[in-house]
Each structure stands twice: as structure tokens, then as C-alpha cells.
Amino acid sequence: MKKVFGLVILGWTVAACSHRLTENQFLVENMMKNHLSKFRYILKNRDSLEVQIIYTQINRDSLNRPHFRSFYFHVDSTSYFYPASTVKLPMVLLALEKINQMNIVGLSKFTPMFHDSVYSGQLSVKKDSTSQSGLPSIAHYAKKILLVSDNDGNNRLYEFMGQKAVNEILKGKGYNMRILHRLERPLKPDENRHTEAVRFVRNDSLIHNQPMLVNPDSIKPTRKVFRGVGFMKNETQFINKPFDFTYKNSYPLQEQQEILKAVLFPESIDPKRKFNITEADRKFVMQYMSQWPRETKYPAYQKDKVYVDSYCKFLIFGESKKRIPADIRIFNKIGDAYGYLIDNAYIVDFKNGVEFMLSAVINTNIDGIYNDNRYEYHKLGYPFMRNLGKVVYQYEKKRKRRYKPDLSEFKLSYDH
């Protein structure tokens, strides 16, 4: 059944003429209406921009147990958007779950993992110069994914999991999503159904050999999905018809926030929907999801000026080149592709005792032409994410809580 919810947002400083905010189904929308100079275009064009927002308050009880209350703006679980890199978080969780369930002596997320090309479209991997050992592993791929949204890291975990297992496991956990392909590698459906052979080797000893995995049945989406008015083919040929997203990945915003919640608040999730990872794995994911690139030596992100604090933190900070204040940590996964900009975040301010979840998506492809690399990320997407994050953050700073949260669980040790 189609699910459509109402939502609203608030701002930096509430002016005298602002609407009085009431915590009802229109909260997020009214927040934005209080800052029309920043959100007028968003509110007027919510349909064409495909905007969806979920703002979730967290209230602690006397035992510090979290209780969640969500407010929605224009959220529709049946309305497709391309999820881009946000699919990488469940891929990391599935890979960690699988390596633990294999229960093989000497095999862990840190064990060197090599890939062999045995089918069309595949790529072998023998080394990883960005790791401390110079060798690839599930842990290092996951680290790169969580820190800077590395595409190759995601694809290597896709090879390890196999298309069939990824989708069967997610469906079994009750998540309404599908992952059908690698990222930034345009392959045929048949090639995406075949994944590379994988070997785990330590000190020249083979610990485990996984042959090529094959999904014998092509996953058939329940409906066709088209967007826009046209697209570029091979970067030179314009095709005057809507772009086909039917066989692209699908990951609704509600599911994105639920999977983030499954990592950060596993005790609050239906046991069926949990990922069977160890507490050490959970802390590993939390650390690198919230660690700044400048705190990272392997890979050498601390030396790369491109990787500013906000590189993968769209909400509140947009494209800011400044350092994010030390009292704030953001546990999130972003995505950007085909004009879609997405952030799915849990934001903590230790100084002010603030915590909340905020997930949002916007389509910045204003001209409706795909694959032309002419998207309004900078003029529209990043400012929207920055402004949205700020108004919700400021509202949270003023929001009264019966019990002050103990956020020590989220104060983690980082590499530097």
C-alpha cells in the first residue's frame, strides 16, 4: 500500500513572525516555512525535486533507553529514487555477518582477501597499496567505504557476498530493498549475476577458497521505473526518452534509517531485522562511519586536501571546508549519483546533550536529462542539506527533554 506522510522543519533563530511550531505531522514542513528564504523553492517544487525527509527525535527514559518519534515530509515508500552509495552500509553489514557465520579458524575481517577474474566483466585484485600491510581485506574495504564512500570497496564486498545472497538475506530480514549491480561499473545483468572467485590467504596458506557465485535467476523488479525526459548514451549521443531505472538498485528512505538504527540502537530493533555481527564489529562500523578523513593514516586521507570533514557529511555542513566542531560527531552514509543527493544520519552534540536522526533525499537533475553530468548539486543539493540539517539541529538544541541523555556510548577512540 502506498505510504505518504506529512513533514516540516524549523530554523536557526525563530523570528517573531514565524509560525509557532507544534509537534504534529506538519512539524518538518512548518520548520521550513519558518525559513522561507531558504526553503521556498523546495516547498514549491517538492514533487519535481522528489524531496523526502524523515526527522526522528530520540528521548531517553530514566534508564537511558532510547525511544523514537519520527516526523515525515513528503515520504512515499513507493516513490523510487536512485539510492547511489547509501547501499554500501548494508553491504558492509552483510559482509561482516557472513565472515562471522562462516566460523573458519584463522578467518576474520582482517584476513587478506584476493579476487580472481573468472567471467566477463570481472577484475582481479592481488594487492591494496592503501592498507598498512599492502594487502586487501574485508576490514580495509569496509573502512574505505565508511570513511569516504569508496566505490571499489563496495564492489569487492559485492563479489564476496554474491547477488543472490545479498537480496535473499535482506528480504529475510524484512527490508524492502534490492541490490542488483556494482557501482560505477556499467555491466550487463548477466555479468552482475556472476561474482568473482575469492580467496582468503594468510602467510601463503590458503584459509578459504570461494568459487564464483552465480545467481541463476535474474531478479525481476515488480514495476518499470523511468525518470526525466532524456539521457546521454556513451557521453555523446542524446536519447530523447526517459532514463530507465528499472534494473537499478532500490533502497527506500525508511529502510535506510531503519538499517542505521539497527547498527546504532540494536536493542530497539525487531530481532528479525538485526545483523548478526559482533560487538567489536559494531564498534568498528561506528568508528569509521564517524571518523574524519584527517584522522586516518591508512588510507592516507589525512594528506589529501579533498577529504575535508564534510566530504561525506552533507547535513548541517554542506560543502564547508572548515573543520567540524570537536563536540559533534555524525554517524551516517551519504549517496550522490544521477543528480540524487542523499544523507542518512545520526547526529550527536556531546556538549549540548543533543542526539537525533535525520534522513533526506533530493533530485537536483532540474533539466531531466541523465548521464550528462549537469546536476544542481552545488546550487541546490548541498545548500538544501546544509539548511535542513541546521534548522533541525537548532530545534533539537532548544527542545526540552525529561532526561538528559548519556551519550558516552558514542564517544569512540579514533585513529588519530
C-alpha positions as CSV (number, residue, x, y, z in Angstrom):
1,M,0.0,0.0,0.0
2,K,1.2,3.5,-0.8
3,K,2.5,5.3,2.3
4,V,2.5,9.1,2.2
5,F,3.4,11.1,5.3
6,G,3.4,14.8,6.2
7,L,6.6,16.6,7.5
8,V,8.1,20.0,8.4
9,I,11.3,21.8,9.6
10,L,12.4,24.7,11.9
11,G,15.3,27.2,11.7
12,W,18.3,28.9,13.2
13,T,16.5,31.7,15.1
14,V,12.7,31.8,15.2
15,A,11.6,35.3,14.2
16,A,8.6,37.0,15.7
17,C,6.6,36.4,12.6
18,S,7.4,32.7,12.4
19,H,4.8,30.0,12.8
20,R,4.5,28.6,16.2
21,L,5.8,25.0,16.0
22,T,3.7,22.2,17.1
23,E,5.0,18.6,17.1
24,N,2.4,17.1,14.8
25,Q,2.5,15.6,11.3
26,F,3.4,19.0,9.8
27,L,6.4,19.7,12.0
28,V,9.1,19.5,9.4
29,E,7.1,21.5,6.8
30,N,6.5,24.2,9.3
31,M,10.2,24.3,10.2
32,M,10.9,25.0,6.6
33,K,8.1,27.6,6.4
34,N,9.8,29.5,9.2
35,H,12.8,29.9,6.8
36,L,11.1,30.6,3.5
37,S,14.1,32.4,2.1
38,K,15.9,29.1,2.2
39,F,13.1,26.6,1.6
40,R,10.6,28.4,-0.7
41,Y,11.8,26.7,-3.8
42,I,12.0,23.3,-2.1
43,L,8.4,23.6,-0.7
44,K,7.0,24.8,-4.0
45,N,8.7,22.1,-6.1
46,R,8.7,19.2,-3.6
47,D,7.2,16.8,-6.3
48,S,9.6,17.5,-9.1
49,L,12.6,17.6,-6.8
50,E,11.4,14.3,-5.3
51,V,12.2,15.6,-1.8
52,Q,11.7,13.2,1.1
53,I,12.7,13.8,4.8
54,I,12.5,11.8,8.0
55,Y,13.3,13.5,11.2
56,T,13.4,11.2,14.3
57,Q,13.6,12.5,17.8
58,I,15.3,10.4,20.5
59,N,14.0,10.6,24.0
60,R,15.7,8.7,26.8
61,D,13.9,7.3,29.8
62,S,15.3,7.1,33.4
63,L,17.4,4.1,32.4
64,N,18.8,5.9,29.3
65,R,16.9,3.7,27.0
66,P,16.1,5.4,23.7
67,H,12.5,6.0,22.5
68,F,12.0,7.2,18.9
69,R,9.4,9.6,17.5
70,S,9.5,10.3,13.7
71,F,8.2,13.2,11.6
72,Y,7.9,12.9,7.9
73,F,7.8,15.3,4.9
74,H,6.7,14.0,1.5
75,V,7.8,10.5,2.3
76,D,6.4,7.8,0.0
77,S,7.8,4.3,0.1
78,T,6.6,3.5,-3.4
79,S,8.2,6.6,-5.0
80,Y,11.6,5.4,-6.5
81,F,14.8,7.4,-6.2
82,Y,18.3,6.1,-7.0
83,P,20.0,5.3,-3.7
84,A,23.6,5.7,-5.0
85,S,26.2,5.0,-2.3
86,T,23.8,4.5,0.5
87,V,23.6,0.8,-0.4
88,K,27.2,0.5,0.9
89,L,26.2,0.4,4.6
90,P,24.1,-2.8,4.3
91,M,26.8,-4.3,2.1
92,V,29.3,-3.7,4.9
93,L,27.0,-5.2,7.5
94,L,26.2,-8.3,5.3
95,A,29.9,-8.9,4.7
96,L,30.7,-8.8,8.4
97,E,27.8,-11.0,9.2
98,K,28.9,-13.6,6.6
99,I,32.5,-13.7,7.7
100,N,31.4,-14.4,11.3
101,Q,28.9,-17.0,10.3
102,M,31.5,-18.9,8.2
103,N,33.2,-19.7,11.5
104,I,36.5,-20.8,9.9
105,V,39.7,-20.9,12.1
106,G,42.0,-18.1,11.1
107,L,39.4,-16.3,9.1
108,S,38.3,-12.8,10.1
109,K,37.5,-9.4,8.6
110,F,41.3,-8.7,8.7
111,T,42.4,-11.8,6.8
112,P,43.9,-10.9,3.3
113,M,41.3,-11.4,0.6
114,F,42.1,-11.8,-3.1
115,H,39.8,-11.7,-6.1
116,D,40.2,-13.7,-9.3
117,S,38.6,-12.8,-12.6
118,V,36.8,-15.9,-14.0
119,Y,34.0,-14.4,-16.0
120,S,33.1,-11.5,-18.3
121,G,33.3,-8.0,-16.7
122,Q,35.3,-9.2,-13.6
123,L,38.6,-7.7,-12.2
124,S,41.3,-9.5,-10.2
125,V,42.8,-8.0,-7.1
126,K,46.1,-9.0,-5.7
127,K,47.1,-6.0,-3.5
128,D,45.9,-2.8,-1.9
129,S,48.5,-0.1,-1.6
130,T,46.3,2.0,0.7
131,S,46.4,-0.5,3.5
132,Q,49.1,-0.8,6.1
133,S,50.0,-4.3,5.0
134,G,49.6,-3.6,1.3
135,L,47.0,-6.3,1.1
136,P,43.2,-6.1,0.7
137,S,40.8,-7.3,3.3
138,I,37.1,-7.0,4.2
139,A,38.0,-4.7,7.1
140,H,40.0,-2.4,4.9
141,Y,37.3,-2.3,2.2
142,A,34.7,-1.5,4.8
143,K,36.9,1.2,6.3
144,K,37.2,3.0,3.0
145,I,33.5,2.7,2.4
146,L,32.6,4.2,5.7
147,L,35.2,6.9,5.6
148,V,34.9,8.3,2.1
149,S,32.3,6.1,0.4
150,D,34.8,4.2,-1.8
151,N,33.1,2.5,-4.8
152,D,35.7,-0.2,-5.4
153,G,35.4,-1.3,-1.7
154,N,31.7,-1.7,-2.1
155,N,32.1,-3.8,-5.3
156,R,34.6,-6.1,-3.7
157,L,32.2,-6.9,-0.9
158,Y,29.5,-7.4,-3.5
159,E,31.8,-10.0,-5.1
160,F,32.2,-11.7,-1.7
161,M,28.5,-11.8,-0.9
162,G,27.1,-12.6,-4.4
163,Q,23.9,-11.0,-5.8
164,K,21.6,-13.9,-4.7
165,A,22.6,-13.9,-1.1
166,V,22.5,-10.2,-0.7
167,N,18.9,-9.9,-1.8
168,E,17.7,-13.1,-0.1
169,I,19.2,-12.1,3.3
170,L,17.9,-8.6,3.2
171,K,14.4,-9.8,2.2
172,G,14.6,-12.4,5.0
173,K,15.3,-9.6,7.5
174,G,12.2,-7.8,6.3
175,Y,14.0,-5.0,4.4
176,N,12.2,-3.7,1.3
177,M,15.1,-3.1,-1.0
178,R,17.2,-4.7,-3.7
179,I,20.9,-4.6,-4.8
180,L,21.4,-5.7,-8.4
181,H,24.7,-4.2,-9.5
182,R,28.2,-3.0,-8.8
183,L,28.7,0.8,-8.6
184,E,30.4,2.9,-11.3
185,R,30.9,-0.2,-13.4
186,P,28.3,-0.5,-16.2
187,L,27.9,-4.2,-16.6
188,K,25.2,-6.4,-18.2
189,P,22.6,-8.0,-15.9
190,D,24.2,-11.4,-16.6
191,E,27.6,-10.1,-15.5
192,N,26.2,-8.7,-12.3
193,R,24.7,-12.1,-11.5
194,H,28.2,-13.6,-11.6
195,T,30.7,-12.6,-9.0
196,E,34.4,-13.1,-8.8
197,A,36.1,-16.0,-7.2
198,V,37.5,-15.1,-3.8
199,R,40.5,-16.5,-1.8
200,F,41.5,-15.8,1.8
201,V,45.2,-16.3,2.3
202,R,47.4,-15.7,5.3
203,N,51.2,-16.2,5.3
204,D,51.0,-18.0,2.0
205,S,48.5,-20.5,3.4
206,L,45.0,-20.8,1.8
207,I,42.4,-20.5,4.6
208,H,39.3,-20.5,2.4
209,N,38.5,-20.6,-1.3
210,Q,35.2,-19.3,-2.6
211,P,34.4,-20.1,-6.2
212,M,32.5,-17.7,-8.5
213,L,28.9,-17.2,-7.1
214,V,26.1,-17.2,-9.6
215,N,22.5,-16.1,-9.2
216,P,20.8,-18.4,-11.7
217,D,17.6,-16.3,-11.8
218,S,17.5,-12.7,-12.8
219,I,15.8,-10.6,-10.2
220,K,12.7,-9.1,-11.8
221,P,11.5,-5.8,-10.4
222,T,7.8,-5.6,-9.8
223,R,7.4,-2.4,-11.9
224,K,9.2,-0.4,-14.5
225,V,10.7,2.9,-13.4
226,F,11.6,5.8,-15.7
227,R,12.8,9.3,-14.9
228,G,13.4,12.5,-16.8
229,V,13.0,13.4,-20.5
230,G,16.2,12.0,-21.9
231,F,19.7,10.8,-21.4
232,M,23.2,10.7,-22.8
233,K,24.4,7.4,-24.2
234,N,28.2,6.9,-24.4
235,E,28.7,10.6,-23.4
236,T,28.0,11.8,-27.0
237,Q,24.6,10.5,-28.1
238,F,21.4,12.1,-26.8
239,I,18.5,9.7,-26.4
240,N,15.1,11.5,-26.4
241,K,13.2,9.3,-24.0
242,P,13.1,8.8,-20.2
243,F,16.0,7.1,-18.5
244,D,15.3,3.5,-17.3
245,F,16.0,2.9,-13.6
246,T,14.0,-0.4,-13.6
247,Y,17.1,-2.6,-13.0
248,K,18.9,-0.2,-10.8
249,N,19.4,-0.6,-7.0
250,S,16.4,0.3,-4.8
251,Y,16.6,1.4,-1.1
252,P,13.7,3.5,0.3
253,L,14.5,6.2,2.8
254,Q,12.5,4.5,5.7
255,E,14.7,1.4,5.2
256,Q,17.8,3.5,5.2
257,Q,17.0,5.0,8.6
258,E,16.0,1.6,10.0
259,I,19.3,0.0,9.0
260,L,21.2,2.8,10.5
261,K,19.2,2.3,13.7
262,A,20.0,-1.4,13.6
263,V,23.7,-0.5,13.9
264,L,23.4,2.3,16.5
265,F,20.5,1.0,18.5
266,P,20.3,-2.8,18.0
267,E,18.3,-3.2,21.2
268,S,15.5,-1.1,19.7
269,I,15.2,-3.2,16.5
270,D,13.0,-6.2,15.9
271,P,15.4,-9.2,16.3
272,K,14.5,-10.4,12.8
273,R,15.9,-7.2,11.4
274,K,19.2,-7.3,13.2
275,F,22.5,-8.0,11.6
276,N,24.4,-10.8,13.3
277,I,27.7,-9.0,13.9
278,T,29.8,-9.0,17.0
279,E,30.0,-6.0,19.3
280,A,33.6,-5.4,18.1
281,D,32.2,-5.3,14.5
282,R,29.5,-2.8,15.5
283,K,32.1,-0.6,17.2
284,F,34.3,-0.9,14.1
285,V,31.4,0.3,11.9
286,M,30.5,3.1,14.3
287,Q,34.1,4.3,14.5
288,Y,34.8,4.6,10.8
289,M,31.3,5.9,10.0
290,S,32.0,8.8,12.3
291,Q,35.8,9.2,11.9
292,W,37.1,12.3,10.0
293,P,39.4,11.5,7.0
294,R,42.0,13.7,8.6
295,E,42.1,11.3,11.5
296,T,43.0,8.5,9.1
297,K,46.5,7.4,8.1
298,Y,45.6,4.2,6.2
299,P,44.5,5.1,3.6
300,A,46.4,8.4,3.7
301,Y,43.3,10.5,3.7
302,Q,44.9,12.9,6.2
303,K,47.3,14.1,3.5
304,D,44.6,14.7,0.9
305,K,43.0,18.1,1.0
306,V,40.0,16.9,-0.9
307,Y,38.9,14.9,2.1
308,V,37.7,17.7,4.4
309,D,35.5,16.8,7.4
310,S,32.3,17.4,5.4
311,Y,33.4,15.3,2.4
312,C,30.7,12.7,3.3
313,K,28.7,14.8,5.8
314,F,26.1,16.7,3.8
315,L,23.6,17.6,6.6
316,I,24.4,20.8,8.6
317,F,27.8,21.3,6.9
318,G,27.1,21.0,3.1
319,E,30.3,21.8,1.2
320,S,32.1,23.6,4.1
321,K,35.9,23.3,4.1
322,K,36.1,24.1,7.8
323,R,36.7,21.6,10.5
324,I,33.5,20.3,12.1
325,P,33.4,21.3,15.9
326,A,35.0,18.7,18.2
327,D,31.8,18.2,20.2
328,I,29.9,17.0,17.2
329,R,30.1,13.5,15.6
330,I,28.0,12.3,12.6
331,F,27.3,8.6,12.1
332,N,25.9,8.4,8.6
333,K,26.0,7.2,5.0
334,I,25.6,9.5,2.0
335,G,24.9,9.0,-1.6
336,D,25.1,11.1,-4.8
337,A,24.5,10.0,-8.4
338,Y,22.3,10.8,-11.4
339,G,21.5,14.1,-9.6
340,Y,20.2,12.5,-6.4
341,L,21.7,13.6,-3.2
342,I,21.0,11.6,0.0
343,D,22.2,11.7,3.6
344,N,21.1,9.2,6.3
345,A,22.5,10.3,9.6
346,Y,22.5,10.1,13.4
347,I,24.0,13.4,14.7
348,V,25.4,13.8,18.2
349,D,26.4,17.0,20.0
350,F,28.1,15.9,23.2
351,K,28.4,19.4,24.7
352,N,24.7,20.2,24.5
353,G,23.4,16.7,25.1
354,V,21.7,16.6,21.6
355,E,21.0,13.5,19.5
356,F,18.7,12.9,16.6
357,M,18.3,11.0,13.3
358,L,17.7,12.8,10.0
359,S,17.4,11.3,6.6
360,A,16.8,13.2,3.4
361,V,16.9,12.9,-0.4
362,I,16.6,15.4,-3.2
363,N,16.8,15.2,-7.0
364,T,18.9,18.0,-8.4
365,N,18.5,17.0,-12.1
366,I,16.5,20.0,-13.0
367,D,16.6,19.6,-16.8
368,G,15.6,16.0,-16.6
369,I,18.5,14.8,-18.7
370,Y,20.5,11.9,-17.2
371,N,24.1,11.0,-17.7
372,D,25.1,14.5,-18.9
373,N,26.8,15.4,-15.5
374,R,24.8,18.6,-15.4
375,Y,23.2,18.3,-12.0
376,E,22.5,21.1,-9.5
377,Y,24.4,19.6,-6.6
378,H,26.2,22.8,-5.7
379,K,23.4,25.4,-6.3
380,L,20.5,23.3,-4.9
381,G,21.5,20.0,-3.3
382,Y,24.3,20.9,-0.8
383,P,22.5,24.1,0.3
384,F,19.3,22.1,0.9
385,M,21.2,19.5,3.0
386,R,23.1,22.2,5.0
387,N,20.0,24.3,5.7
388,L,17.8,21.3,6.6
389,G,20.4,20.0,9.0
390,K,20.9,23.4,10.6
391,V,17.2,24.0,11.3
392,V,16.6,20.6,12.8
393,Y,19.8,20.8,14.8
394,Q,18.8,24.2,16.2
395,Y,15.4,22.9,17.0
396,E,17.0,20.0,18.9
397,K,19.2,22.3,20.9
398,K,16.1,24.1,22.3
399,R,13.9,21.0,22.6
400,K,13.2,20.1,26.2
401,R,14.0,16.6,27.4
402,R,12.8,15.0,30.6
403,Y,16.0,13.1,31.0
404,K,19.4,14.2,29.8
405,P,20.9,11.5,27.6
406,D,24.1,9.7,28.5
407,L,25.9,9.7,25.1
408,S,29.1,8.1,26.3
409,E,28.5,5.0,24.1
410,F,29.1,7.2,21.1
411,K,32.4,8.7,22.4
412,L,34.8,6.5,20.5
413,S,38.5,6.2,20.1
414,Y,39.7,7.3,16.6
415,D,42.9,6.5,14.7
416,H,44.4,10.0,15.3
